[in-house]
Structures are given as structure tokens and as C-alpha cells.
Amino acid sequence: MASLTSSEWRLLCEKYQRSVTLSEIESKKDPENNPFRSKYNARELLKQIKSSLGQYAGENETEQGERGQQQDEKELQVEQQIAAGGDSPAGLSAARLAVIEYQLGVNHTETEELSAGEEHLMNCIRLLDKYEVTQENISLFIQARNQIGVLWAGRGETETAQGFLESAEALYNRYMKEDGKPPMDPNEYFMAEEEKLTEQERTKRFEKAYTYTLYYLAQVYKNLEQNDKAGLYCHTTLQRQLEFNNFSPLEWAVNAATLSQYYITKSCYMEGRHCLAAASVVVGLAGEVPSEAAAKENEAESEKQEKLCQRKAEIARCWIKYCLNLINDAKKMLEDNIGELDADRQAEMKVRRRQEEEEKEKGRKTVVLFGSSDTSDSILSMEEKVSCAYPLDFSEARAIFLVGQNYVNEAKEYFQIDGHATDHIEIVQDHSALFKALAFFEDDYERCCKMHKRRIDMLEPICKDLNPQYYLLISRQLQFEVAETYYEMMDLKIAVADKQEELEAHTIRKINHLTMSSIKYYELFLDSLKSPDKKFPDKLEEDVLRPAIVAKFRIARLYSRIITADSNKQMENISKSLEYYRFVVDYCAQNQDAKKAVETELELSEEMVSLLPLRLERLRAKLTSVN
């Protein structure tokens, strides 16, 4: 068959470029009632190009596309020419055909016709798979595998997707090792010589395709619960996006902040801090929050304001988690078997930390760091604002606490109670948890008590206003936490009172107030577990088993802590205490599986059930003798 004339070739190139414009630009303007209009128009152009190329190459293809299952001698010869470099007219035509199959595959996938998309993508892969990877086809090799990998992942066939994507990764690594020259972009097969891309642009597009490979692999490994691998691939993806300046600041920042949470769960605080610092810097590249006046005048500006504020608040919440987890992890390392700070362990850890930090800084150079020439200094400056080392005393813990508290205030500016009730309450709970974590490091009981009072002041009003009908789970969490906070304050006040020679009346009133407040909120929590006819369940659900038994146990202890000179009141309180201790013992006797969840509480309850009746008898005898 005669070769294409220059005018025929120009027409094919124009059709191809038009199809790209339709798919990538004009499709964004398609009406809601015809969302794929431009995609369908692009498809028709691609089909016309495919038909012209098929006729030229002498291929006898059906409209559905060559499946590549049987190939005649001529077709095989054409494909071998692609492998050899594709310089002959027939070879170039067949290479272009593989590009069109790829574009048709992407087109059908984007219009949600996955089976047809798979068919065209596999046609492309079959055309390429039998032959050597070259500078001309490597980019198409990778992009086709990326697309088919995403398609299978969307179907929930994660392991199939993994195979295609890991194949793309291996091809990239092999090409970079053996050749490494900036490869030809698939679109260049439909460009005149003078329009061909520069080596810099080729490199940018090729690296972008490989970055997508890593990004999709990160998702695949996450779905396969290979979390360490997913974290590594996500980190590398983010770094490459910065390096090649191929990212949306808002999306990149949220992804980096999300990755920080993975590092935090692994107690890798240096890496977690680095991700958050980078997120905070990069989100700033999205620009300033538009003024309210501008937002009111322009709907697009209003949406931009909303999105930017939300993303900044989400990053602030990740910083809160960073600070909270860092202090809490330090607390776990420093506390003794009764939950108090172990001074010997503290001194030991301070010595060990100095040695470890030196090693960590050396090791850090092997970690993939985010940043470009524009952002590296800003990221480093942001990191210096908060430590990544475990705080070992009050001063160090307070420094981290204050950073967390600043981010609490920032997050609450966007996540306000009206409109974002659940998010707002969770932020307040985190704020309370920051105070609780800091209180561990404070050795002054009165100051400790004030920290817990701050927790009460922020939690109790929400607890009172919240409708349990709509927010049952959150209501229970708040009721339990308020009860627990009053409980801790009572213990602290009793510890302070024990050091006094004589209890003053206002101290007694304070202790009793804290005791009764704790009982009140534990009872509210327990009431929320009852059936509509106010009956307590015979068998507790697993998620509330321990909290419910702990609440019963603590109420028993609280009644025994009420200070009164009235013997009748004393007997009444001890009787109530005994009732609650008995509940713990009886429940565990009837539900053997509960014993493991509350071993300590059960042991103490059994002891009190045997001791309190004797105490009641003594009080009763005393009252009888007085009367």
C-alpha cells in the first residue's frame, strides 16, 4: 500500500491533537446531562486514526480492535520493526497504532466502559510486550501498565493490579540502569519533527508517569495491608512530586499530613514531624485565604476559601495528634506499675537519649527528605519549632503541649460547633487529652488539679448540651471522661489533704463535691447502656464491657470516699459501695469471658466484698451501743 501523503499525515496529527484537546481540556466544560460528550467525540477521532493506520499497515482489524491472539507473518514483521527501533514506515505506523489503542483504552475507562477499556489497553500491551524496551516505547510500556493496574484495582482485584504496576516499576528501573536517556513521549508519534519535545520535557513527562506508578503501588500495598511498604511508596511519591514540580499544593499537603499519622503510629516522630512541617509549608503555596468580601462577590473564591481553610485545619489536627502521641508515648515509657513517674527510669532515659539522638541525626541522612530549593529552608525552620524527642520532664512536655494547644485553636477556627459538631468535639477531646498527658509530668498536686479543672471546663458544657439521641457514642465518651477527670481530681485532693494535720471544712466540701460529680457522670454513662425500659443488660457488648465494669468499680470506691461524721450516712455509703462491688463480682461469675478484661478490678472487688460486711457490722454495733 502506498505511504501516507504529507497532507494525509498532517490530517491524522491534527485529529490526534484534537482528540487530546477534547479529552483533557474541553471535557471539563461538558454539561451535567451529557458529561462524556467531549470524550465520545475524541473517541470517534481516535477510531478514524486507527482505521487509517490499520489500512496503511495492511492489517485486517475489526472495529473492536486487534486482540493480538493470532498474528500473520506481515504483522509480526511490523512489530519486530518496532522493537528494532521502528524506523521503517510500517514500523512507525504500528507503533502509532499501539498509542491509539492506549488512548482508546484510557477513553473507555474514563467513560466507565471498563471492559472495552481493558480490551484496548491489553491490545496496546500485547503489541509491546514481545519486544525489547527501547527509548521509543518505554514510556508507553509504563503508562499502559499504570492504566490497566488502576482499572483492576477499581474492580477490587488488588493482586492483579499489583502485578501490572510492579511490572511497570521493574521496566522503569531496568531502563534507567541500561539506558537512562530521556525517552520519547507517546504523543510524539503524532507530532511533526519540529514539534518534538525537548529532552527536559521528555524527562518531566516520563518521570511523571513513573511517579504515578509509585502512587498507585502505594494504594495497592495499603489495600493489601502491607503498611510499611505503602508508607515508603507514599513518601517516595510525595518527594518525586516536589522534585519534578508536579503537584497540587492542597492535595500534596493533605497527603503528607496523612502520611505523618502512619509514622506517628510507628513512633517515628522525626519522620512524622518532617511530613507535617512539609505539609504546613506546601499548603502555603496554595496562596492566602481570600477575603470575605472577595469570597462573597465570587462563588469560585468562596469555594477556594472554604477548601483552603478546611485543609489548613485538617493539617492542624494532624499536628495535634503528633504532639499528643509524643507526650503520651513518653508517659508510657516513664510510668511505673501504678502509673506514676519513675524517677530512676527518667534519669536513665536522659542519659540514653543523648546517645540515641546523635545516632538518629546521622541516620536521618538516609531518609528521603522532602523539599526543593524553594521549600527546604522553610521546612527545616518549621521543624525546629517542635521537638521530635520524647519529653522526659515537665518543661519539655510543656513545650510540646503549647505547640499542640496552638494547633487546637487553629483547628477550632474552622471546625466550629455549629456545622462541624463531631469534628469540634473530637478536637476538644484532644485538647483535654493534652492536659491529661501534661499533668503526668507535674509533681505539684495543686497545679495538677488545675489542669484537670481545665479539662472539666471544656468537656462538661458540651456533655450537658449534647443530645444523646443523635450523638450516643460521643455522649458516652464525654460522660466517661468527665467522670474519670473528677475521679482523678478527687484522688489528688485527698493526697493533698493527707498532708494536712486537720481537714478543713472547705476541703471536705471540695472532696465530696468531686466525689459526687464523678458518681453522677459514671451513672449517666451506665444509664446510656440500659434498654428503653431502663434495664441494665445481662451481657454487655464487647466495646463497652471494660468501661462499664470500671465505672461500677469506681462508683463503689467513690461511695467509700465520701467524708461524713454521720454514722447513718456512713452505713448508707458503705452499703452502696458494697452493692457496686458485688455487681462486679457477680457479673464476672456469670460471664467468665469478662474476667480477663477487668482482672485488677475483679480482684479488688472480691476483697472488698469480703471486708465491707464486717465494717458494716462494726458501724451497726457502734450505733446500737450509742442508742
Disulfide bonds with the S-S distance in Angstrom:
none
